Amino acid sequence: MKLSDLTFTTPYLDLDPIFYHETPPSPLKNPRLVSCNPDAARLLGLSPDTLEAAELVSLLNGRFLPDGARYYAMCYAGHQFGHYVPRLGDGRAINLGKTKGWNLQLKGSGQTLYSRQGDGRAVLRSSIREYLISEAMAGLGIPTSRALAIITSDEPVARERWEKGAIVLRMAPSWIRFGSFEYFFHSNRHAELEKLADFLLNESFPELAHGEEPYVAMFGEIVRRTAELIAQWQSVGFNHGVMNTDNMSSAGITIDYGPFAFMDTFESGYVCNHTDTYGRYSYDSQPGIGLWNLQRLAHALSPLIPQAKLEESLQHYGTWFTAKLMKLLRAKLGLEEPREDDPELFRSLFRILESGRVDMTPFFRILSRFDGERETLLALTLTPDELNVWLDAYEARLADNSGTTAQRHREMLRTNPKYVLKNHILQEAIEKAEEEDFTLVESLLQLARDPYGEHPGFERFARPTPHSLTNLKLSCSS
């Protein structure tokens, strides 16, 4: 199927006009294609072989509107760094509607009613980061929005410096946020709040819509999905950076990639966003912030769900999070069955990774081939004696396994990625792209799609991060 064959629906526009504002995109000057993602194309039923650059550029630049699509921005509110902001909304993203179960959105396509003095633009730097990281997360098996394509232009956009304007076409099964419910609750529009809850039920939780207490069941499922999502973030050292309630998906997926980071050397209190002065969204704070955000959502849903039922669902958050994280960590260490002392084994390892300034991703990849030889692992740490003691305990724990060493290696290599897209790697691709060389963007897209593969010729991206580039901080500007 070709791009021109896509047919859209716009069920969100069946809601009252207060939910959205119809607005056209503002095309960029001299747009050109940076990259198209074949996996995302297949999700839309498109054949990558039939996608033409000119058609893609026209779609992303707001010059081609597919059959049934309409341009609109969505309204929502949110708690930003703990403070409630009564109206936010899509300030630089314009929706097209829904096709093949995916809601498509043009990010960086110009001003909307909700831009709040912003220019409605995105720059090439941040657009490349979102385009690649959404595919990297999908490659790791972590629920996420996706991205079909990205264009650059000659449009000047002012941030800390003048940069090239860009647009990324991103897609998600739902763009309903925690902050979407907050907007209608705090503006005392409870009828609209109920309409939004019904919409989300039908869009993301249709199996719950006809149950006895559908809103209760839906909130419980949001709690579970959020807890398990954040456990997945923690297991790979991912720091979202801006866990405001308007950046939290009610469908339980990762959205809104701003100043994110995959950790280099393990640092439990790592803060990747230099705007986050007090470390509210540090790596080790993410599980607690997930619960805090769910409490804000619970408050917003209180006109629809009894308080006792909300509190009961929230009480399961810690259980869901811990169960998922323990399962993931056992898999990372190649342990077959749970044991009561596993949590201490895991905690002691991460303490040693932190004290030894160990790069998390290569450590677990090397551990995936552990057969008793220790020198390669010990060479990664500044505290080899501590790691040596831990490896004694680890070897004793492995004795509980019933499978062979070769079986454990195979499973661990499917669990511990060789490649994650760290910030210094993304920066290299960005700098080349700003000079109109998009080859590294394409290469990183291939690594993102298959982070567990070996990929000969790209091994340098799997090495520990150079000390001068370790655990960088980024800004929210994009």
C-alpha positions as CSV (number, residue, x, y, z in Angstrom):
1,M,0.0,0.0,0.0
2,K,1.2,3.5,-0.8
3,L,1.1,6.6,1.4
4,S,-1.7,8.1,-0.7
5,D,-3.8,5.0,-0.1
6,L,-4.0,5.6,3.7
7,T,-7.5,6.4,5.0
8,F,-7.9,8.2,8.4
9,T,-10.7,8.6,10.9
10,T,-10.9,11.4,13.5
11,P,-12.9,9.9,16.4
12,Y,-11.4,12.5,18.8
13,L,-13.2,15.3,16.9
14,D,-16.5,13.7,17.8
15,L,-16.0,15.1,21.3
16,D,-17.0,18.6,22.2
17,P,-14.9,21.5,20.7
18,I,-13.4,22.2,24.1
19,F,-11.3,19.1,23.7
20,Y,-9.3,20.3,20.7
21,H,-8.7,23.1,18.3
22,E,-8.6,22.6,14.5
23,T,-5.6,24.4,13.1
24,P,-3.5,23.9,10.0
25,P,0.3,23.3,10.0
26,S,2.8,26.0,9.0
27,P,5.1,24.4,6.3
28,L,8.8,24.7,6.6
29,K,11.1,26.3,4.1
30,N,12.9,24.0,1.6
31,P,12.0,20.7,3.5
32,R,13.9,17.5,2.8
33,L,13.7,14.0,4.1
34,V,16.2,12.9,6.7
35,S,15.0,9.4,7.3
36,C,12.0,7.0,7.0
37,N,11.5,4.1,9.4
38,P,10.5,0.9,7.6
39,D,9.2,-0.8,10.8
40,A,6.9,2.1,11.5
41,A,5.7,2.1,7.9
42,R,4.8,-1.6,8.2
43,L,2.7,-0.8,11.3
44,L,0.6,1.4,9.1
45,G,0.3,-1.2,6.4
46,L,2.7,0.7,4.1
47,S,5.3,-1.0,2.0
48,P,8.7,0.6,2.6
49,D,9.5,-0.1,-1.1
50,T,6.6,2.1,-2.3
51,L,7.3,5.1,0.0
52,E,8.5,8.1,-2.1
53,A,10.5,10.9,-0.5
54,A,8.5,13.6,-2.1
55,E,5.2,12.2,-0.8
56,L,6.7,11.8,2.7
57,V,8.0,15.3,2.7
58,S,4.6,16.6,1.6
59,L,2.8,14.7,4.4
60,L,5.2,15.9,7.1
61,N,5.3,19.4,5.9
62,G,1.5,19.8,5.9
63,R,1.2,20.0,2.1
64,F,-0.6,16.6,1.7
65,L,-3.6,15.7,3.8
66,P,-4.6,12.1,3.4
67,D,-8.2,11.0,2.9
68,G,-10.3,11.4,6.1
69,A,-7.5,13.2,8.0
70,R,-8.1,16.6,9.7
71,Y,-5.5,18.9,11.4
72,Y,-6.1,19.6,15.1
73,A,-4.3,20.2,18.4
74,M,-5.4,18.5,21.7
75,C,-6.1,20.4,24.9
76,Y,-4.8,19.3,28.3
77,A,-3.3,20.6,31.6
78,G,-0.7,19.1,33.9
79,H,1.6,19.2,36.9
80,Q,5.0,20.5,35.7
81,F,7.8,19.9,38.2
82,G,5.1,19.5,40.9
83,H,3.2,22.7,40.1
84,Y,-0.2,22.6,38.4
85,V,-0.6,24.5,35.1
86,P,-4.3,24.9,34.2
87,R,-3.9,24.7,30.4
88,L,-1.1,23.3,28.3
89,G,-2.1,21.4,25.2
90,D,-0.3,20.5,21.9
91,G,1.8,23.7,21.6
92,R,3.8,22.4,18.6
93,A,2.2,19.2,17.6
94,I,-0.7,18.9,15.1
95,N,-2.7,15.7,14.8
96,L,-3.9,14.1,11.6
97,G,-6.2,11.5,13.0
98,K,-6.1,7.7,13.3
99,T,-5.2,4.9,10.8
100,K,-4.5,1.2,11.4
101,G,-4.9,1.8,15.1
102,W,-2.3,4.5,15.3
103,N,-2.8,8.2,16.0
104,L,-0.5,10.3,13.8
105,Q,1.0,13.6,14.9
106,L,3.3,16.2,13.3
107,K,5.7,17.5,15.9
108,G,7.2,20.9,15.1
109,S,4.6,21.8,12.6
110,G,3.9,25.3,13.9
111,Q,1.9,27.3,16.4
112,T,-1.5,26.2,17.8
113,L,-4.0,27.7,20.2
114,Y,-1.9,26.1,23.0
115,S,1.5,27.4,22.0
116,R,1.7,29.9,25.0
117,Q,4.2,32.3,23.4
118,G,6.1,29.4,21.8
119,D,7.0,29.3,18.1
120,G,5.4,25.9,17.6
121,R,8.6,24.6,16.1
122,A,11.0,21.8,16.8
123,V,14.7,21.7,15.8
124,L,16.6,19.0,14.0
125,R,18.6,18.2,17.1
126,S,15.7,17.2,19.3
127,S,13.7,15.7,16.4
128,I,16.5,13.3,15.6
129,R,16.7,12.3,19.3
130,E,13.0,11.6,19.5
131,Y,13.0,9.8,16.1
132,L,15.8,7.4,17.1
133,I,15.0,6.9,20.8
134,S,11.4,5.9,20.1
135,E,12.7,3.1,17.9
136,A,15.4,2.2,20.4
137,M,12.8,1.8,23.1
138,A,10.7,-0.4,20.8
139,G,13.7,-2.5,20.0
140,L,14.2,-3.1,23.7
141,G,10.6,-4.2,24.0
142,I,9.6,-1.1,26.1
143,P,6.1,0.3,25.3
144,T,6.5,3.6,23.4
145,S,5.3,6.0,20.8
146,R,6.9,5.4,17.4
147,A,8.1,7.6,14.6
148,L,7.6,7.2,10.8
149,A,9.8,9.8,9.4
150,I,11.7,13.1,9.9
151,I,12.3,16.1,7.7
152,T,14.8,19.0,8.1
153,S,14.6,22.4,6.4
154,D,16.1,25.8,6.0
155,E,13.7,27.3,8.5
156,P,15.7,29.1,11.2
157,V,14.5,28.4,14.7
158,A,15.9,30.2,17.8
159,R,16.9,28.2,20.8
160,E,20.2,28.6,22.7
161,R,21.4,29.3,19.1
162,W,19.9,29.4,15.7
163,E,19.1,25.9,14.5
164,K,17.3,24.2,11.6
165,G,13.6,23.6,12.0
166,A,12.4,20.0,11.6
167,I,9.3,17.9,11.9
168,V,9.0,14.4,13.0
169,L,5.9,12.3,12.3
170,R,5.2,10.4,15.5
171,M,2.5,7.8,16.2
172,A,0.9,6.3,19.3
173,P,-2.1,4.1,20.0
174,S,-3.4,7.0,22.2
175,W,-2.3,10.6,23.0
176,I,-4.5,10.9,26.0
177,R,-2.4,12.0,29.0
178,F,-2.9,12.1,32.8
179,G,-3.1,15.9,32.2
180,S,-6.0,15.5,29.8
181,F,-8.1,14.4,32.8
182,E,-6.7,17.0,35.1
183,Y,-7.8,19.8,32.7
184,F,-11.5,18.8,32.9
185,F,-11.4,18.0,36.6
186,H,-9.8,21.3,37.7
187,S,-12.0,23.3,35.5
188,N,-15.0,21.6,37.1
189,R,-16.2,20.1,33.8
190,H,-17.2,16.7,35.1
191,A,-19.5,15.9,32.1
192,E,-16.5,16.3,29.8
193,L,-14.4,14.3,32.2
194,E,-16.7,11.4,31.8
195,K,-16.8,11.7,28.1
196,L,-13.0,11.6,28.1
197,A,-13.0,8.5,30.3
198,D,-15.4,6.8,27.9
199,F,-13.2,7.8,25.0
200,L,-10.1,6.3,26.6
201,L,-12.0,3.1,27.5
202,N,-13.0,2.5,23.9
203,E,-9.6,3.5,22.5
204,S,-7.1,1.8,24.9
205,F,-9.2,-0.6,27.1
206,P,-12.1,-1.9,25.0
207,E,-12.0,-5.2,26.8
208,L,-13.0,-3.4,30.0
209,A,-15.7,-1.2,28.6
210,H,-18.6,-3.5,29.4
211,G,-17.5,-4.8,32.8
212,E,-19.2,-4.1,36.1
213,E,-17.0,-1.2,37.1
214,P,-15.3,-0.1,33.9
215,Y,-13.7,3.1,35.3
216,V,-12.3,1.2,38.3
217,A,-10.9,-1.5,36.1
218,M,-9.4,1.1,33.7
219,F,-7.7,3.0,36.4
220,G,-6.3,-0.3,37.9
221,E,-4.9,-1.2,34.5
222,I,-3.3,2.3,34.1
223,V,-1.6,1.8,37.5
224,R,-0.3,-1.6,36.4
225,R,0.9,-0.5,33.0
226,T,2.6,2.6,34.5
227,A,4.3,0.5,37.2
228,E,5.6,-2.1,34.8
229,L,6.7,0.6,32.3
230,I,8.9,2.4,34.8
231,A,10.3,-1.0,36.0
232,Q,11.4,-1.5,32.4
233,W,13.0,2.0,32.3
234,Q,14.9,1.2,35.5
235,S,16.2,-2.2,34.2
236,V,18.0,-0.6,31.2
237,G,19.1,2.6,33.0
238,F,16.7,4.9,31.2
239,N,16.1,8.4,32.6
240,H,13.0,10.1,31.1
241,G,14.0,13.6,32.4
242,V,10.6,15.3,32.4
243,M,7.9,13.1,34.1
244,N,5.3,15.9,34.3
245,T,1.7,14.6,34.3
246,D,1.2,16.0,30.8
247,N,4.0,13.8,29.6
248,M,2.5,10.6,31.2
249,S,0.5,8.4,28.8
250,S,-2.9,7.0,30.0
251,A,-2.2,4.1,27.7
252,G,0.9,3.2,29.7
253,I,3.5,3.9,27.0
254,T,6.6,6.1,26.9
255,I,5.9,9.5,25.2
256,D,7.4,12.9,24.9
257,Y,11.1,12.4,24.6
258,G,12.9,15.5,25.7
259,P,16.1,15.6,27.8
260,F,16.2,11.8,28.2
261,A,19.3,9.7,28.7
262,F,20.4,6.1,28.9
263,M,22.9,6.1,31.7
264,D,26.6,5.6,31.1
265,T,28.4,4.9,34.4
266,F,25.8,3.8,36.9
267,E,24.7,6.7,39.1
268,S,21.5,6.1,41.1
269,G,20.8,9.8,41.5
270,Y,21.5,10.8,37.9
271,V,19.6,13.8,36.6
272,C,19.7,14.1,32.8
273,N,17.8,17.4,32.6
274,H,19.8,20.5,33.7
275,T,16.5,22.4,34.2
276,D,15.6,19.9,37.0
277,T,17.6,21.9,39.6
278,Y,16.4,19.8,42.6
279,G,16.6,16.4,40.9
280,R,12.8,15.8,41.0
281,Y,13.1,13.5,38.0
282,S,16.4,11.7,38.8
283,Y,16.8,8.1,37.8
284,D,16.2,6.8,41.3
285,S,13.1,9.1,41.8
286,Q,11.3,7.7,38.8
287,P,9.3,4.9,40.6
288,G,8.1,7.3,43.3
289,I,7.2,10.0,40.7
290,G,5.2,7.4,38.8
291,L,3.1,6.9,41.9
292,W,2.8,10.6,42.6
293,N,1.6,11.2,39.0
294,L,-1.0,8.4,39.4
295,Q,-2.2,10.0,42.6
296,R,-2.8,13.2,40.6
297,L,-4.7,11.1,38.0
298,A,-6.7,9.5,40.8
299,H,-7.7,12.9,42.1
300,A,-8.8,13.9,38.7
301,L,-10.9,10.8,38.3
302,S,-12.5,11.1,41.8
303,P,-15.9,12.3,40.4
304,L,-16.2,9.0,38.5
305,I,-14.6,6.5,40.9
306,P,-15.1,6.1,44.7
307,Q,-12.1,7.2,46.7
308,A,-11.7,3.8,48.3
309,K,-11.5,2.1,44.9
310,L,-8.9,4.6,43.8
311,E,-6.8,4.1,46.9
312,E,-7.1,0.3,46.6
313,S,-5.7,0.4,43.0
314,L,-2.9,2.7,44.0
315,Q,-1.9,0.3,46.7
316,H,-1.0,-2.2,44.1
317,Y,1.5,0.1,42.4
318,G,4.5,-1.0,44.5
319,T,3.6,-4.7,44.1
320,W,3.4,-4.4,40.3
321,F,6.6,-2.4,40.1
322,T,8.6,-4.7,42.3
323,A,7.4,-7.9,40.7
324,K,8.2,-6.6,37.2
325,L,11.6,-5.2,38.2
326,M,12.6,-8.4,40.0
327,K,11.7,-10.5,37.0
328,L,13.7,-8.3,34.7
329,L,16.8,-8.3,37.0
330,R,16.7,-12.1,37.3
331,A,16.6,-12.3,33.5
332,K,19.5,-9.9,33.3
333,L,21.6,-12.1,35.6
334,G,20.4,-15.3,34.0
335,L,18.7,-16.6,37.1
336,E,16.0,-19.2,36.5
337,E,13.9,-19.2,39.7
338,P,13.3,-16.5,42.3
339,R,14.9,-16.7,45.8
340,E,14.2,-14.7,48.9
341,D,17.7,-13.2,49.0
342,D,17.7,-12.1,45.3
343,P,16.8,-8.4,46.2
344,E,20.0,-8.1,48.3
345,L,22.0,-9.7,45.5
346,F,20.6,-7.1,43.1
347,R,21.1,-4.2,45.5
348,S,24.6,-5.1,46.3
349,L,25.5,-5.3,42.6
350,F,24.1,-1.8,41.8
351,R,26.0,-0.4,44.8
352,I,29.2,-1.9,43.4
353,L,28.4,-0.6,39.9
354,E,28.0,2.9,41.4
355,S,31.1,2.9,43.6
356,G,33.2,1.5,40.8
357,R,31.9,3.9,38.2
358,V,30.9,1.0,35.9
359,D,29.2,1.6,32.6
360,M,26.0,-0.3,33.0
361,T,25.2,-1.6,29.5
362,P,28.6,-3.1,28.6
363,F,28.9,-4.6,32.0
364,F,25.6,-6.6,31.6
365,R,26.5,-7.6,28.1
366,I,29.9,-9.0,29.2
367,L,28.2,-10.7,32.1
368,S,25.9,-12.4,29.6
369,R,28.9,-14.6,28.6
370,F,30.2,-15.2,32.1
371,D,31.8,-18.6,32.5
372,G,34.0,-18.1,35.5
373,E,36.6,-15.8,33.8
374,R,36.5,-12.5,35.7
375,E,39.3,-10.3,34.4
376,T,37.2,-8.7,31.6
377,L,34.5,-7.7,34.2
378,L,37.0,-6.6,36.8
379,A,38.7,-4.3,34.3
380,L,35.5,-2.3,34.0
381,T,35.5,-1.1,37.7
382,L,37.5,1.1,40.0
383,T,36.7,-1.3,42.9
384,P,37.6,-4.7,41.6
385,D,37.8,-6.2,45.1
386,E,34.2,-5.4,45.8
387,L,33.1,-6.8,42.5
388,N,35.2,-10.0,43.1
389,V,33.3,-10.6,46.3
390,W,30.0,-10.1,44.5
391,L,31.0,-12.5,41.8
392,D,31.6,-15.2,44.4
393,A,28.0,-14.8,45.5
394,Y,26.8,-14.7,41.9
395,E,28.5,-17.9,41.0
396,A,27.0,-19.6,44.1
397,R,23.6,-18.4,43.0
398,L,24.0,-19.7,39.5
399,A,24.5,-23.2,41.0
400,D,20.7,-23.2,41.6
401,N,20.1,-23.1,37.8
402,S,19.1,-26.4,36.1
403,G,20.0,-25.3,32.6
404,T,23.4,-25.3,30.9
405,T,25.9,-22.4,30.8
406,A,25.3,-22.2,27.0
407,Q,21.5,-21.9,27.6
408,R,22.1,-19.1,30.2
409,H,24.3,-17.2,27.8
410,R,21.7,-17.4,25.0
411,E,19.0,-16.1,27.2
412,M,21.1,-13.3,28.7
413,L,22.3,-12.1,25.3
414,R,18.6,-11.8,24.4
415,T,18.0,-9.8,27.5
416,N,21.0,-7.5,27.9
417,P,21.4,-5.2,24.8
418,K,24.8,-4.6,23.3
419,Y,23.7,-1.2,22.0
420,V,21.7,1.6,23.7
421,L,21.6,5.1,22.1
422,K,23.6,7.1,24.6
423,N,23.6,10.9,24.4
424,H,27.1,11.2,23.0
425,I,26.3,8.7,20.2
426,L,23.1,10.7,19.3
427,Q,25.1,13.9,19.4
428,E,27.5,12.6,16.8
429,A,24.6,11.8,14.5
430,I,23.1,15.2,15.1
431,E,26.3,17.0,14.2
432,K,26.6,15.1,11.0
433,A,22.9,15.7,10.1
434,E,23.3,19.4,10.6
435,E,25.9,19.2,7.8
436,E,23.4,17.3,5.7
437,D,25.0,13.9,6.3
438,F,22.3,11.6,7.4
439,T,24.2,8.3,7.1
440,L,24.8,8.0,10.9
441,V,21.1,8.6,11.6
442,E,20.4,5.6,9.3
443,S,23.0,3.5,10.9
444,L,21.7,4.2,14.4
445,L,18.2,3.4,13.3
446,Q,19.5,-0.1,12.4
447,L,21.1,-0.5,15.8
448,A,17.9,0.8,17.5
449,R,15.8,-1.8,15.7
450,D,18.1,-4.7,16.8
451,P,20.0,-3.7,20.0
452,Y,20.8,-7.3,20.8
453,G,22.6,-8.0,17.6
454,E,26.3,-7.9,17.1
455,H,26.4,-5.5,14.1
456,P,30.1,-5.8,13.0
457,G,31.6,-2.5,12.2
458,F,29.7,-0.6,14.9
459,E,31.4,-2.0,18.0
460,R,32.6,1.4,19.1
461,F,29.1,2.3,20.0
462,A,29.0,-0.6,22.5
463,R,32.1,0.5,24.4
464,P,32.1,2.3,27.7
465,T,31.4,6.0,27.3
466,P,34.6,8.2,27.3
467,H,34.9,9.8,30.8
468,S,34.5,13.4,29.4
469,L,31.1,12.4,27.8
470,T,29.7,10.5,30.7
471,N,26.2,11.2,32.1
472,L,25.7,14.5,30.2
473,K,22.8,16.8,31.1
474,L,20.5,18.3,28.5
475,S,18.0,21.1,28.3
476,C,14.3,21.0,27.7
477,S,14.6,23.3,24.7
478,S,13.8,21.7,21.3
